[in-house]
Amino acid sequence: MTTPTRATLEKALKSDGSLQKAAVEIVKDLSEGAYDISVLAEQLGFALTSPEMEQRVAGTNLLSAVLVALPQDLLQERQLAFLATFYIDRLRDHHNVMPAIIDGIGALVHMSSLAPAQIPLILKSFFEHTTCQSQTRADRTKLFNLFKYLTLNYRNELQTMAGDFVYGLINSIDGERDPRNLDIIFSFMPEFMATYNLLHLAEEMFEIFACYFPIDFNPSKQDPDAITRDELAEKLTNCLVANNEFAEWTVVLAVEKLESELLVAKLDSIQLLARNSYFRHQAALKFPPSVLEPHFDQIWQALKAETFPGNDNEEVLRASLKAIAALLEHASQVPEISHSYQSSILGVILPHLSDVNQRLFHPATGIALVCVAGDAPFAAEKILNSFRLKLQTPDVSSEQKIKIYHIVSQVYKLSAVRESLLKLDVAIRESLQDDVIASVRLVEREDFDAKQEDLELQVAALSVLNESAPVLSEKQRALVYKALVQLVSHPSIDLDFTPLTVSLGALQPVELQSNFIDPCVRNFKIFSNFVKRKIYANLLPLLPQMAFTQRILELIMMELFKDDTPEPERLLALEALNKVLAQEDQRFVVDLQQESNLLHKLIELGQHTKDLSLESLEQIAGGLSRITQQLPLSEQSAIVSEYLPGLNLSLSADLYIAKGLLGYLHKDISLDDHFERLLSDLTQLSLSTDNEQLRVIAHHLLCSLVNKMESNPANRSKLKKITQQLKEAIKKGDVRAVEILAWVAKGLVVAGFDEAADIVGDLSDLLKHPTLSTAAALGFDIIAAEYPELDLPVVKFLYKQKLFHTIMGKMGGKLANYCVHHLKAFVYVLKATPQAVIKMNIEQLGPLLFKSLEEHNEPQSLCIALGICERFVEQQDEYFQGHLAHLIPSCLELSKYKAQHTMQVRIAALQLLYDITKYPTFVLLPHKVDVTLALAAALDDPKRLVRNTAVKARNAWYLVGAASGN
């Protein structure tokens, strides 16, 4: 802790390493108060004032390094003033000294005790004696960060410099080309320009940024933290609109660049003209409407060129329309300006809305809707009046009406969103609605012919009524109810008007009840099943509205549980009930069960109704399942205890009831008392019945039961007994027993039971059986596949990985010795195995995948194997890159049109060939000629989708090694 001497300092200045080491020691001494920094400056004077430039650089570097490392609150104001004076004087020095001076000034201005009055002195000296753009890129970065800090923390001091600071800042920025430095500039300058008085330099400041517009910059692909072009463009836009004085110049710049043929220039210009949600940030809408108003005609003419009749590029057209919408919405804050804008635009498009056959009708409607979104009361009234006059002409056709109705519907919708529907002129509104209702009421005519054109007219008219429901008059509503009854009772027309009935129900529940619901319910018996299905479809969405809940439920229950209800009509009621249970919340379902004992009624219906179809039983099972899932655990347990003992699973009705009660039963409810009987009955049913639907139900119940079983010796013993019974049946050659065993194994595998490994081993042994090998291979598909309708709530963590390793242990050696059925089964397992696990074992699995492609197995396993290979090839996996000599010939063979090669196999093979072209060129060139010639055959494939994929693949291979388009 001694005062540095000239000798020690001279030694420290000899190299960068010794300089940094000395700086650390000096900072430590100064922080501990060993001596004052003025002592250091005095001892360092020989270097700081040396006639040799290199020594001055080294001395200044040491002093600046010390300042950078010192705590910001250590030095006092007097000491900082002394240092500031030194650095101000040094700004006259050789340019090689500048990097050290910039570091020192940067450290000084961050010191907490620096007198604010020093800031203008430092900046004036800097601007007078040096320039920012003469420094290196790294030093310019430091300077721009310094300017950013000063503008945020020394506003008052900078304001006293008036135009000197603004002019100096302009000169510092002018000519900057480095994107990282531009990113800093574009980040802090918008706030500076918005809050500081730019005086007479406003236009010059704007021009500094205008020269960068539009941004033309491509980031380096090797830079992980590269600045993107879009980020720079967004920040530049904020600079160009930071000050209200920029408005005129901004508009001129944007209009000029909008005429460019470059897509980027057009999009950036549109972004500059208005806030655009497409670009996710602000632009000229930072200007108040009063500032922008004098330039609106110029903006509109520029955007009109892109929207009317429209740009060929959809992206530009979409962005332009959003820009117009944003400008109009912004102007709506000032009604006079908004109406002026709207009048300019509507004056151009309204004449083209009167003729739907004109080429300009479509672009005119797009702009019209934009106008409504901006100022709904003003624009909607004029647009609707234009359509009203057109609809009153005697020669208007149905096709024209359809187009008009679609636009009117959207105008109503936008007006409602803007809460302006009730502000529209009543006379115009009701006249339009009368015309729409007249079109809907065409169905009331006896000579009405349900041609496609007429149906489109009804659909279009209903779309208007859906949006206009809140403003329909009482007289109009009466006509609408009458038309709706005619529509729903029509023997051949099925149109969806549920949004209209839901709206009318919320607005006029009493009217809807008496004029629509009551007539439908009253005459329900005499309607055909087609009409009844339509009535259910239109009534069920009204169920959440309390006014109609009881009435609709009474209709469903009456049709469901009435003794003399025909089977087809009961099926309709069951479907309706399931829709109710599926769309309503838990509280509704629980209340319904408690009030009507619905679950008991459904069970009684299933057990005691003769000649119920399997479709009806399936609906009953669905209803039972939905009710059971919503009930508390105690009630679920009580229901199982009450009804399960009485079920005879050999009967179809009881099996479906068991499916409804047990299929989604909570996993915590114990079935130990019924476990053995259920296992035995379901197994016997599956072994004995020829009905495939019943066997599927039995399999799913078995799988779910063993998945949820409690792990205790009694249950394990019962399970072992059933598996032993299945093995005995397998010994006799029963294929069904193999399938049952696979479903049992699936439930055990997912739950992570140890018994699963033994059953998987038994199935793998069957793969070499002369008659059961195919069934055993399909058994592995059952184990690995996902079944969304199957409830397996007990899921062992990483069970798929465990299954993979179990299979590898059981079948690894047999796979190496080659067996078609072993390969097929293993491919099924790989389908469910996570890719990370496959990748870890790719050296062992790769040859097996290639072999499965060469053996031309059945289509399903081929598609799986090709899909696994494709996932690796898409990631340009190195293992597959080294084995393209195996993979490419197999894919070429599978792409050929053969009886055993389905369309899906051929497409998958061709897609894989296409993905292979992403590998490096030097790997692909040896195969290019052979692949290009071989793919010619696929171009004549009978299937269009195969031909499309073949063209894509062959073009990609043809271009391998070709010169880049750039």
ROVO-984612 format. One record per residue (C-alpha): residue in one letter; x negated, y negated, z. Coordinates in steps of 0.2 Angstrom, whole numbers, padded with zeros to 4 digits, always signed. Each point is the difference from the previous one (the first is absolute). Example, Ala and Ser with C-alpha at 12.3 -4.5 7.8 and 13.67 -1.06 7.14 Angstrom:
REM ROVO-984612
a-0062+0022+0039
s-0006-0017-0003
END
This chain:
REM ROVO-984612
m+0000+0000+0000
t-0013-0013-0006
t+0002-0015-0011
p-0005+0005-0018
t-0016-0007-0006
r-0006-0005-0017
a-0010+0016-0001
t+0014+0012+0005
l+0012-0010-0012
e-0013+0001-0015
k-0001+0019+0003
a+0019+0001+0000
l+0002-0009-0016
k-0012+0012-0010
s+0014+0012-0005
d+0019+0002+0001
g-0001+0014+0012
s-0011-0009+0013
l+0011-0016-0003
q+0016+0009+0005
k-0008+0008+0015
a-0006-0017+0006
a+0017-0007-0003
v+0007+0013+0012
e-0012-0003+0014
i+0002-0019-0002
v+0019+0001+0001
k-0002+0011+0016
d-0011-0013+0008
l+0011-0015-0005
s+0016+0009+0007
e-0009+0003+0016
g-0006-0018+0001
a-0018+0003-0001
y-0003-0016-0010
d+0010-0012-0011
i+0003+0001-0018
s-0009-0016-0003
v-0016+0008+0006
l+0002+0013-0013
a+0003-0013-0013
e-0015-0009+0006
q-0011+0015+0000
l+0007+0005-0018
g-0004-0018-0006
f-0015+0006-0009
a+0010+0011-0011
l+0015-0011-0002
t-0010-0015-0006
s-0013+0010-0009
p-0005-0006-0018
e+0000+0018-0005
m+0018+0005-0006
e-0002+0018+0005
q-0004-0004+0018
r+0015-0013+0001
v+0011+0014-0007
a-0006+0012+0013
g+0001-0012+0015
t+0018-0006-0005
n+0004+0019-0002
l-0005+0003+0018
l+0009-0015+0007
s+0016+0004-0009
a-0001+0019+0005
v-0001-0006+0018
l+0015-0011-0002
v+0010+0013-0008
a-0003+0012+0014
l+0002-0012+0014
p+0017+0000+0010
q+0011-0014-0007
d+0002-0008+0017
l-0018+0000+0005
l-0007-0017-0007
q+0006-0017+0006
e+0006-0014-0011
r-0017-0009+0001
q-0009+0015-0006
l+0012+0003-0014
a-0001-0018-0006
f-0019+0001+0000
l+0001+0016-0011
a+0013-0007-0011
t-0011-0015-0004
f-0014+0012-0004
y+0010+0010-0012
i+0008-0015-0008
d-0018-0006-0004
r-0005+0017-0006
l+0014+0000-0014
r-0012-0011-0010
d-0013+0014+0000
h-0005+0013-0013
h+0014+0011-0007
n-0009+0015+0007
v+0003-0006+0018
m+0019-0002-0003
p+0005+0018+0005
a-0008-0002+0017
i+0008-0018+0001
i+0017+0007-0004
d-0001+0014+0013
g-0005-0013+0013
i+0014-0012-0005
g+0012+0014+0001
a-0005+0004+0017
l+0000-0018+0006
v+0018-0003-0005
h+0006+0015+0009
m-0008-0007+0016
s+0014-0005+0013
s-0009-0015+0006
l-0004-0008-0017
a+0006-0018-0001
p+0014-0001-0013
a-0008-0016-0007
q-0015+0011-0006
i+0011+0009-0013
p+0003-0015-0012
l-0019-0003+0001
i-0005+0017-0004
l+0012+0001-0014
k-0005-0016-0008
s-0018+0004+0000
f+0004+0017-0007
f+0010-0007-0014
e-0013-0014-0004
h-0016+0010+0000
t+0005+0018-0006
t+0014+0009-0010
c+0009+0016+0005
q-0001+0008-0018
s-0019-0001+0000
q-0001+0013+0014
t+0000+0018-0001
r+0016+0010+0001
a-0003+0006+0018
d-0003-0018+0005
r+0015-0007-0009
t+0010+0013+0009
k-0007-0007+0017
l+0004-0018-0006
f+0018+0004-0005
n+0003+0009+0017
l-0007-0016+0008
f+0012-0011-0010
k+0014+0011+0005
y-0004-0001+0019
l-0002-0019-0001
t+0017-0003-0009
l+0008+0011+0013
n-0008-0008+0016
y-0006-0017-0004
r+0015-0008-0010
n-0001-0017+0008
e-0018-0002-0003
l+0002+0005-0018
q+0014-0012-0003
t-0012-0014+0005
m-0011+0004-0015
a+0015-0003-0011
g-0004+0004-0018
d-0019+0004+0004
f+0004+0017+0007
v+0013+0004-0014
y-0012-0005-0013
g-0014+0010+0007
l+0011+0015+0002
i+0005-0001-0018
n-0018-0001-0006
s-0004+0015+0012
i+0014+0011-0008
d-0002-0006-0018
g-0008+0014-0010
e+0001+0014+0013
r+0002+0017-0009
d-0003+0013+0013
p+0016+0009+0005
r-0004+0002+0018
n-0003-0019+0002
l+0015-0004-0010
d+0010+0011+0012
i-0006-0010+0014
i+0004-0017-0009
f+0017+0006-0005
s+0004+0005+0017
f-0003-0016+0010
m+0002-0013-0013
p+0020+0001-0001
e+0001-0006+0018
f-0013-0013-0002
m+0008-0008-0016
a+0017+0001+0008
t-0005-0010+0016
y-0014-0011-0006
n+0003-0016-0010
l-0008+0003-0017
l+0000-0019-0004
h-0004-0003-0018
l-0009+0017-0002
a+0016+0010-0001
e-0001+0003-0018
e-0018+0004+0000
m+0003+0012+0015
f+0014+0009-0010
e-0011+0002-0016
i-0014+0008+0011
f+0013+0015+0003
a+0009-0001-0017
c-0016+0005-0009
y+0001+0017+0008
f+0018+0003-0006
p+0004+0013-0005
i-0012+0011+0010
d-0011+0011-0012
f-0009+0012+0011
n-0003+0019+0001
p-0006+0006+0017
s-0015+0012+0001
k+0006+0018+0001
q-0015+0005+0011
d+0005-0013+0014
p+0011+0007+0013
d+0005-0017+0006
a+0002-0008-0017
i+0011-0015-0001
t+0014+0003-0012
r+0006-0011-0014
d+0017-0001+0007
e-0006-0006+0017
l-0010-0014-0008
a+0014-0005-0012
e+0012-0001+0015
k-0012-0011+0010
l-0003-0011-0015
t+0018-0003-0003
n+0002-0006+0018
c-0014-0012-0003
l+0008-0007-0016
v+0016-0004+0009
a-0007-0006+0017
n+0004-0018-0002
n+0016-0009-0007
e-0011-0011-0011
f-0005+0016-0010
a+0018+0003-0006
e-0001-0008-0017
w-0017+0007-0004
t+0005+0018+0006
v+0015+0000-0011
v-0011-0006-0015
l-0013+0013+0004
a+0013+0015+0002
v+0009-0005-0016
e-0016-0001-0010
k-0006+0017+0006
l+0017+0008-0002
e-0002-0002-0019
s-0015+0012+0001
e+0001+0017-0008
l-0009+0008+0015
l+0012+0009+0012
v-0010-0005+0016
a+0001-0018-0005
k+0019+0000-0003
l+0003+0009+0017
d-0011-0012+0009
s+0008-0015-0008
i+0017+0006+0005
q-0006+0003+0017
l-0006-0018+0000
l+0017-0007-0005
a+0010+0008+0014
r+0000+0011+0015
n+0002+0018-0007
s+0004+0015+0010
y-0008+0010-0013
f-0017-0008+0005
r+0004+0001+0018
h-0006-0018+0004
q+0004-0019-0002
a-0004-0011-0014
a+0008-0017-0006
l+0014+0002+0012
k-0011-0008+0012
f+0004-0016-0009
p+0017-0008+0007
p+0014+0000-0013
s-0001-0019-0001
v-0019+0002-0005
l+0004+0013-0013
e+0016-0007-0007
p-0008-0012-0013
h-0010+0015-0008
f+0015+0013+0000
d+0004-0002-0018
q-0018+0004-0005
i+0001+0015+0012
w+0016+0006-0007
q-0005-0002-0018
a-0016+0011+0003
l+0010+0013+0009
k+0014+0000-0012
a-0013+0005-0014
e-0003+0016+0011
t+0018+0004+0004
f+0011-0006-0014
p+0001+0011-0010
g-0014+0008+0010
n-0018+0006+0000
d-0004+0017-0007
n-0010+0003+0016
e+0012+0006+0014
e-0012-0006+0013
v-0001-0017-0006
l+0019-0001-0003
r+0004+0006+0018
a-0013-0012+0008
s+0008-0014-0010
l+0017+0003+0005
k-0005+0002+0018
a-0009-0017-0002
i+0015-0008-0006
a+0010+0007+0015
a-0012-0006+0012
l-0001-0017-0007
l+0019-0002+0000
e+0002+0008+0018
h-0013-0013+0006
a+0009-0014-0008
s+0017+0005+0008
q-0006-0009+0016
v+0004-0017-0009
p+0017+0002-0009
e-0003-0014-0013
i-0017+0007-0006
s+0008+0018+0000
h+0014-0006-0011
s-0012-0009-0011
y-0010+0016-0002
q+0015+0011-0003
s+0008-0011-0013
s-0016+0000-0010
i-0001+0019+0000
l+0019+0003-0002
g+0001-0012-0014
v-0011+0012-0010
i+0007+0017+0005
l+0019-0003+0002
p+0004-0001-0019
h-0008+0017-0002
l+0010+0009+0014
s+0016-0002-0011
d-0005+0013-0013
v-0006+0016+0007
n-0005+0006-0017
q-0013-0013-0002
r-0019+0004+0002
l-0002-0013+0013
f+0015+0006+0011
h-0011+0012+0010
p-0014-0012+0004
a+0013-0014+0004
t+0008+0011+0013
g-0016+0004+0008
i-0003-0019+0002
a+0018-0003+0005
l-0002+0012+0015
v-0016-0009+0005
c+0010-0016+0000
v+0013+0008+0011
a-0013+0006+0012
g-0007-0018+0001
d+0016-0010+0003
a+0015+0012+0000
p+0014-0013+0002
f-0005-0011-0014
a-0007+0013-0013
a+0013+0014+0003
e+0015-0011-0003
k-0007-0006-0017
i-0005+0018-0005
l+0017+0008+0006
n+0009-0014-0009
s-0009+0004-0016
f+0004+0019+0001
r+0019-0005+0005
l+0002-0010-0017
k-0008+0015-0010
l+0012+0013+0008
q+0015-0011-0004
t-0004+0001-0018
p+0012+0012-0009
d-0014+0009-0010
v-0010+0006+0015
s-0004+0018-0002
s-0002+0013+0014
e-0019+0002-0003
q-0001-0019+0002
k+0010+0001+0016
i-0011+0013+0007
k-0016-0010-0002
i+0009-0016+0007
y+0006+0010+0015
h-0017+0007+0005
i-0007-0018+0000
v+0015-0007+0009
s-0002+0014+0013
q-0018-0006+0003
v+0005-0018+0001
y+0012+0004+0014
k-0012+0011+0009
l-0014-0014+0000
s+0013-0013+0005
a+0005+0011+0015
v-0018+0003+0005
r-0002-0019+0000
e+0016-0002+0010
s+0008-0010-0014
l+0014+0011-0006
l+0013-0010+0008
k-0007-0016-0007
l+0004+0005-0018
d+0014-0009-0009
v+0016+0010+0004
a+0008-0002-0017
i-0015+0006-0009
r-0002+0015+0012
e+0018+0006+0000
s+0001-0002-0019
l-0015+0012-0002
q+0007+0012+0014
d+0017+0001-0009
d-0009+0005-0016
v-0010+0013+0009
i+0015+0007+0009
a+0009+0001-0017
s-0014+0011-0006
v+0001+0012+0015
r+0019+0001-0002
l-0001+0007-0018
v+0000+0017+0009
e+0019-0003+0004
r+0005+0000-0018
e+0008+0016-0006
d-0010+0000-0016
f-0017-0002+0009
d-0013+0010-0008
a-0015+0004+0011
k-0013-0003-0014
q-0018-0004+0005
e+0002-0018-0005
d+0015-0002+0011
l-0008+0008+0015
e-0015-0011-0002
l+0012-0015+0001
q+0008+0006+0016
v-0018+0003+0008
a-0005-0018-0005
a+0016-0007+0006
l-0001+0009+0017
s-0018-0006+0002
v+0007-0018+0000
l+0014+0004+0012
n-0013+0008+0012
e-0009-0017+0001
s+0016-0011+0000
a+0010+0010+0013
p-0002-0014+0013
v+0008-0013-0011
l+0014+0009-0008
s+0017-0008+0002
e+0014+0010+0009
k+0009+0001-0017
q-0016+0007-0008
r-0003+0012+0014
a+0017+0007-0002
l-0003+0004-0019
v-0017+0007+0005
y+0008+0013+0012
k+0012+0005-0013
a-0014+0003-0012
l-0011+0010+0012
v+0015+0012+0004
q+0001+0002-0019
l-0018+0003-0001
v-0002+0013+0014
s+0016+0009-0006
h-0005+0001-0018
p-0002+0018-0006
s-0016-0002-0010
i-0009-0016+0005
d-0012+0000+0014
l-0007-0017+0004
d-0009-0005+0016
f+0008-0015+0008
t-0005+0003+0018
p-0010-0016+0002
l+0017-0009-0004
t+0011+0010+0012
v-0014-0002+0014
s+0000-0019-0003
l+0019-0002+0000
g+0001+0011+0015
a-0011-0011+0010
l+0009-0016-0006
q+0018+0006-0001
p+0002+0016+0010
v+0019-0001+0001
e+0002-0003-0018
l-0011+0014-0005
q+0008+0012+0012
s+0018-0003-0007
n-0004-0002-0018
f-0014+0013-0003
i-0003+0012+0014
d+0018+0004+0004
p+0005+0003-0018
c-0015+0012-0002
v+0004+0009+0016
r+0019+0001-0003
n-0002+0007-0017
f-0015+0011+0004
k+0009+0017-0002
i+0006-0003-0018
f-0017-0006-0007
s-0012+0012-0009
n-0016+0006+0008
f-0009-0012-0011
v+0010-0015+0007
k-0002+0007+0017
r-0019+0000-0001
k+0001-0018-0006
i+0011-0005+0014
y-0012+0008+0013
a-0015-0009-0009
n+0008-0017+0002
l+0007+0002+0017
l-0015+0007+0009
p-0010-0016-0002
l+0014-0009+0010
l-0002+0012+0015
p-0012-0012+0009
q+0013-0013+0001
m+0011+0003+0015
a+0016-0005-0008
f-0001+0015-0011
t-0010+0013+0010
q+0015+0009+0007
r+0011+0000-0016
i-0014+0008-0010
l-0005+0013+0013
e+0018+0005+0001
l+0001+0003-0019
i-0016+0011+0001
m+0005+0010+0015
m+0018+0003-0007
e-0007+0007-0016
l-0013+0010+0009
f+0009+0009+0013
k+0018+0001-0008
d+0004+0019-0002
d+0007-0002-0018
t-0014-0011-0007
p-0006+0009-0016
e-0018+0005+0000
p-0007-0013-0013
e+0009-0014+0010
r-0008+0006+0016
l-0017+0001-0008
l+0002-0019-0005
a+0005-0004+0018
l-0015+0010+0007
e-0012-0010-0012
a+0008-0016+0006
l-0002+0005+0018
n-0018+0004-0002
k-0003-0017-0009
v+0008-0008+0016
l-0011+0009+0011
a-0016-0004-0010
q+0003-0018-0002
e+0006-0005+0018
d-0011-0002+0015
q-0002+0012+0015
r+0013-0009+0011
f+0013+0002-0013
v-0003+0018-0002
v+0000+0004+0019
d+0016-0010+0002
l+0008+0009-0014
q-0005+0017+0007
q+0007-0005+0018
e+0016-0007-0006
s+0005+0014-0013
n-0011+0015+0005
l-0005+0000-0018
l-0013+0014+0002
h+0012+0012+0007
k+0013-0004-0014
l-0013+0003-0013
i-0005+0017+0007
e+0018+0005+0001
l+0002-0005-0018
g-0014+0010-0005
q+0005+0016+0009
h+0018+0000-0002
t+0003-0007-0017
k+0002+0013-0014
d-0009-0001-0017
l-0012-0014+0005
s-0012-0002-0014
l-0019+0000+0004
e+0000-0019-0005
s+0012-0004+0013
l-0009+0011+0013
e-0016-0010-0005
q+0009-0016+0004
i+0006+0007+0016
a-0018+0005+0005
g-0006-0018-0005
g+0013-0008+0011
l-0004+0011+0015
s-0018-0004-0002
r+0002-0018-0001
i+0011-0001+0015
t-0011+0012+0010
q-0016-0011-0003
q+0009-0015+0007
l+0006+0008+0016
p-0010-0001+0017
l-0011+0016+0004
s+0012+0005+0013
e+0015+0001-0012
q-0010+0009-0013
s-0005+0013+0012
a+0019+0002+0006
i+0005+0001-0018
v-0012+0014-0004
s+0005+0010+0016
e+0018-0002-0005
y+0000+0005-0018
l-0015+0010-0004
p+0004+0016+0009
g+0016+0002-0010
l-0008-0002-0017
n-0001+0015-0011
l-0014-0004-0012
s+0005+0013-0013
l+0015-0011-0004
s-0004-0014-0012
a+0011-0013+0010
d-0009+0004+0016
l-0017+0000-0008
y+0003-0018-0007
i+0006-0005+0018
a-0016+0007+0007
k-0009-0011-0013
g+0009-0015+0006
l-0003+0003+0018
l-0017+0006+0000
g-0008-0007-0016
y-0005-0017+0009
l+0002+0005+0018
h-0012-0009+0011
k-0016+0009+0004
d+0002-0001+0019
i+0016+0010+0000
s-0004+0018+0005
l+0007+0014-0011
d-0008+0014+0010
d+0016+0008+0004
h+0005+0001-0018
f-0017+0002-0008
e-0001+0019-0002
r+0018+0001-0007
l-0003-0015-0012
l-0016+0008-0007
s+0008+0017-0002
d+0016-0006-0008
l-0008-0013-0012
t-0013+0013-0005
q+0013+0014-0004
l+0010-0013-0009
s-0014-0005-0011
l-0005+0018-0004
s+0018+0006-0004
t+0008-0014-0009
d-0001-0004-0019
n+0006-0018+0002
e-0015-0011-0003
q+0008-0015+0009
l+0003+0010+0016
r-0017+0007+0000
v-0008-0018-0002
i+0010-0005+0016
a-0006+0015+0009
h-0018-0003-0004
h+0001-0018+0005
l+0008+0004+0017
l-0013+0013+0003
c-0014-0012-0004
s+0007-0013+0011
l+0004+0012+0014
v-0018+0007+0001
n-0007-0018-0001
k+0010-0006+0015
m-0001+0016+0011
e-0008-0001+0017
s-0017+0008+0001
n+0003+0013+0013
p-0003+0019+0000
a+0018+0004-0002
n+0002-0010-0016
r-0016+0007-0007
s+0006+0017+0003
k+0016-0003-0009
l-0009-0008-0014
k-0012+0015-0001
k+0014+0012-0001
i+0008-0009-0015
t-0017-0002-0009
q-0002+0019+0003
q+0017+0003-0008
l-0005-0010-0015
k-0016+0009-0002
e+0010+0017+0000
a+0011-0007-0014
i-0015-0006-0009
k-0008+0017+0000
k+0016+0006-0009
g-0003-0013-0013
d+0013-0013+0005
v-0004-0016-0009
r+0012-0010+0011
a-0009+0005+0016
v-0016-0008-0007
e+0009-0016-0003
i+0008+0000+0018
l-0018+0003+0007
a-0006-0015-0009
w+0013-0011+0007
v-0003+0006+0018
a-0019-0003-0003
k+0004-0018-0006
g+0009-0004+0016
l-0014+0007+0010
v-0014-0008-0010
v+0008-0018+0002
a+0002+0003+0019
g-0018+0007+0002
f+0005+0017+0007
d-0014+0013+0000
e+0011+0013-0007
a+0000-0010-0017
a-0018+0007-0004
d+0006+0018+0001
i+0015-0003-0011
v-0011-0009-0013
g-0012+0014+0001
d+0014+0012-0004
l+0005-0010-0015
s-0017-0001-0007
d-0002+0019+0001
l+0016+0001-0010
l-0008-0010-0014
k-0008+0016-0007
h+0016+0010+0002
p+0006+0007-0017
t+0018-0006+0001
l+0000-0014+0014
s-0015-0010-0005
t+0011-0013-0009
a+0011-0002+0014
a-0014-0001+0012
a-0008-0014-0010
l+0016-0010+0000
g+0000+0003+0019
f-0015-0011+0001
d+0009-0014-0010
i+0014+0001+0012
i-0012-0002+0015
a-0009-0015-0008
a+0014-0009-0009
e+0010-0015+0008
y+0019+0002+0002
p+0008-0017+0005
e+0016+0009+0004
l-0008+0011+0013
d-0001-0005+0018
l-0017+0005+0007
p-0002-0012+0015
v-0015+0009+0009
v-0015-0005-0011
k-0018+0005+0006
f-0013-0013-0003
l-0011+0004-0015
y+0011+0016-0004
k-0004-0002-0019
q-0019+0001+0004
k+0003+0015+0011
l+0010+0009-0013
f-0014-0003-0013
h-0013+0007+0011
t+0011+0015+0005
i+0003+0004-0019
m-0019-0002-0003
g-0004+0012+0014
k+0013+0013-0006
m-0002-0002-0019
g-0018-0007-0003
g-0008+0016-0005
k+0014+0006-0011
l+0000-0017-0009
a-0018+0003-0005
n+0004+0017-0006
y+0013-0007-0011
c+0019+0004+0001
v+0013-0009-0010
h+0013+0000+0014
h-0013-0005+0013
l-0005-0015-0011
k+0018-0005-0002
a+0004+0001+0018
f-0016-0010+0004
v+0005-0014-0012
y+0017-0001+0009
v-0009-0003+0016
l-0012-0013-0007
k+0015-0010-0006
a+0004-0004+0019
t-0018-0001+0005
p-0006-0018+0003
q-0012-0006-0013
a-0014-0004+0013
v+0000+0018+0005
i-0001+0006-0018
k-0014-0012-0003
m-0010+0007+0015
n+0001+0018-0007
i-0001-0005-0018
e-0015+0011-0004
q+0010+0015+0005
l+0016-0005-0007
g-0005-0008-0016
p-0004+0017-0009
l+0017+0007+0006
l+0009-0015-0008
f-0009+0002-0016
k+0004+0018+0000
s+0018-0003+0003
l+0000-0011-0016
e-0008+0013-0010
e+0012+0014+0005
h+0015-0010-0007
n+0011+0004+0015
e+0018-0004+0000
p+0004-0019-0003
q+0003-0005+0018
s-0017+0005+0007
l-0008-0007-0016
c+0008-0017+0003
i-0006+0001+0018
a-0018+0004-0005
l+0000-0013-0013
g+0007-0013+0012
i-0014+0004+0013
c-0013-0002-0013
e+0007-0016-0006
r-0001-0008+0017
f-0018+0003+0001
v-0004-0005-0018
e+0009-0017+0003
q-0012-0003+0014
q-0015+0005-0012
d-0005+0014+0012
e-0018+0006-0002
y+0004+0018+0001
f+0013-0001-0014
q-0012-0010-0010
g-0013+0014+0001
h+0013+0013-0006
l+0008-0009-0014
a-0007+0015-0011
h+0013+0011+0009
l+0014-0013+0002
i+0001-0007-0018
p+0002+0017-0009
s+0014+0006+0012
c+0009-0017-0003
l-0001+0001-0018
e+0007+0018+0000
l+0014-0005+0011
s+0005-0015-0011
k+0004+0011-0014
y+0018+0004-0005
k+0003+0018+0007
a+0015+0009+0007
q-0008+0002+0017
h-0006-0019+0000
t+0015-0010+0005
m+0002-0018-0004
q-0006-0005+0018
v-0015+0011-0002
r-0005-0008-0016
i+0003-0018+0006
a-0010+0003+0016
a-0015+0008-0010
l+0000-0015-0012
q+0001-0013+0014
l-0015+0009+0008
l-0010-0001-0016
y+0005-0019+0000
d-0006-0003+0018
i-0017+0009-0004
t-0004-0014-0012
k-0003-0011+0015
y-0016+0009+0004
p-0017-0008-0006
t-0002+0000-0019
f-0016+0011+0000
v+0010+0014+0009
l+0014+0000-0013
l-0010-0002-0017
p-0005+0018-0001
h+0019+0005+0000
k+0007-0015-0010
v+0000+0008-0017
d+0007+0017+0006
v+0014-0008+0010
t+0005-0012-0014
l+0002+0013-0012
a+0009+0012+0012
l+0013-0013+0005
a+0005-0002-0018
a+0012+0015+0002
a+0009-0008+0015
l+0005-0015-0011
d+0012+0011-0009
d+0008+0007+0016
p+0019+0002-0001
k+0003-0010+0016
r-0002-0019-0002
l-0007-0002+0018
v-0013+0012-0004
r-0005-0009-0016
n+0000-0017+0009
t-0012+0007+0013
a-0011+0008-0013
v-0001-0016-0010
k-0006-0009+0016
a-0013+0013+0004
r-0007+0002-0017
n-0002-0019-0002
a-0009-0001+0016
w-0012+0014-0005
y-0002-0008-0018
l-0006-0016+0009
v-0013+0008+0011
g-0016-0008-0004
a+0007-0013-0011
a-0005-0018+0002
s+0009-0010+0013
g+0014-0012-0006
n-0009-0014+0009
END
